[in-house]
Amino acid sequence: MPTDPAAPLLPVGFAAVPPGHIAAIVTSLEMLGPPVPRPAKPLPDGMALRPLVRPDCETYRDLYRAVGADWLWFSRLTLSDAALRAILDDPRVEIYALRRDGADLGLLELDFREPETCELAFLGLIPDAVGQGLGRTLVNAAIEKAWSRPIRRFWVHTCTFDHPGALGLYRRSGFTPCAVEVEVAPDPRLTGLLPRTSAPHVPLLARPPRHGASSGPWAWPAAGCATCPRGSSFPPQP
């Protein structure tokens, strides 16, 4: 079932995406009980997962961009200071930064605002930290922290703009796919929320599709996820 029961069902066949927009296939996954822990490398000396307690908006946005720009994370960048402040100050939202020698390398955010439920809202690493096995370590930490609370469901969603290994990592971690949706949104590289050089793997198409291209790839300008996890920025891990 879709995560939003009011979302319309797509018709069968091709559909054009408006110029200047992106479209992503979003897969939601869930687990209904704690899984068997998967092995993970210990964090290197000098590296630790630290809680961010009521960070200021710009500190949070800087980390969010550093981790998510290349995967087109932008949902939090659309929020006003007041709207973002309400999330950051909510005790039911837990935010952690992976740090080494005072520098932020990764972001983990857990959202407990829905009763008996935890959403893995954001999880990712800055580009220089990718490929070191830290993705598995972050996922294991997320699972442990989520199930330490009295929840019945832990869920996450990832999209086709995320690292291609993200979906497999979640499934190996014990999450089961439960819904698939398509999300269309303005391209954040064209609205100014992210640099135009972000996410080079996603085509940047601002012009209308060529005439007569409705049955081919020009009908689908760039695919992306406005809310990912809502995002995941790490390579395949065991």
Stockholm file with secondary structure:
# STOCKHOLM 1.0

chainA/1-238         MPTDPAAPLLPVGFAAVPPGHIAAIVTSLEMLGPPVPRPAKPLPDGMALRPLVRPDCETYRDLYRAVGADWLWFSRLTLSDAALRAILDDPRVEIYALRRDGADLGLLELDFREPETCELAFLGLIPDAVGQGLGRTLVNAAIEKAWSRPIRRFWVHTCTFDHPGALGLYRRSGFTPCAVEVEVAPDPRLTGLLPRTSAPHVPLLARPPRHGASSGPWAWPAAGCATCPRGSSFPPQP
#=GR chainA/1-238 SS CCSSTTSCCCCSSCCCCCTTEEEEEEEEEEESSCCCCCCCCCCCTTEEEEECCSCCHHHHHHHHHHHHGGGTCCGGGGSCHHHHHHHHTCTTEEEEEEEETTEEEEEEEEECCSTTEEEEEEEEECGGGTTSSHHHHHHHHHHHHHHTSSCSEEEEEEETTSCTTHHHHHHHTTCEEEEEEEEEEECHHHHTSSCTTSCTTSCCCCSCCCTTCTTSGGGSCCCCCSSCTTCEECCCCC
#=GC SS_cons         CCSSTTSCCCCSSCCCCCTTEEEEEEEEEEESSCCCCCCCCCCCTTEEEEECCSCCHHHHHHHHHHHHGGGTCCGGGGSCHHHHHHHHTCTTEEEEEEEETTEEEEEEEEECCSTTEEEEEEEEECGGGTTSSHHHHHHHHHHHHHHTSSCSEEEEEEETTSCTTHHHHHHHTTCEEEEEEEEEEECHHHHTSSCTTSCTTSCCCCSCCCTTCTTSGGGSCCCCCSSCTTCEECCCCC
//
